[in-house]
């Protein structure tokens, strides 16, 4: 089983399970990721997703280069398409996704983390888009998502040099949201997920949509997207529950309807 899917209350864990090869991405793992994301997209019992790697050494070391060496050019392009579409599917998942970066995250591993909404990094971990050192470029969204997150100049520096980025620098440039000690990583990520899932799930979905799609358009169009997303929430039971709970000075009970 190259991908373990575990559920705890309303939080789902996607655990890359190839620790013997630093959780590198092969065909089987990418196919399993597609299948899991297809199920999660329609699972109303899941309100947040956490992505991490098995073991203590690696989040994901990128593509499985041993498998890659056996591929024809056509097969490489097919794999790249499958990887791109999996990460896009993860990014568009109508639920918040948190990357728990528990070890090295190079190449496709960093690209996987970039496709998540939030990133929490263990203090010993390393990230980096290392592809130019191998004669290629990031091909699963790295050249697009990294500059949107850290700015064009810093993204060019990191991609051109292919250098590794430690936790302190990753936090300083906005590549990750938080840095914690390795022993505290999963507890911190779960606390963050619990902070999120106590809020209205439909509101989180619409907020994610408005932010992500609004980043790609001009301000006026973005404001229109925001208004439309707001209007979707007006007839929901959760909106009325939020108002009622505020009036009654109690915690709301959101049901996702």
Secondary structure, DSSP 8 states (H G I E B T S, - for coil): --EEEEEETTEEEEEE--GGGTT-B-HHHHHHHHHHHHHHTT-TT--EEEEEESSSSEEE-SB-HHHHTT--HHHHHHHHHHHHHHHHHHHT-SSEEEEEE-SEEETHHHHHHHTSSEEEEETT-EEE--GGGGTS---SSHHHHHHHHH-HHHHHHHHHH---EEHHHHHHTTS-SEEE-GGGHHHHHHHHHHHHHTS-HHHHHHHHHHHHHHTTS-HHHHHHHHHHHHHHHHT-HHHHHHHHHHHHTS-------
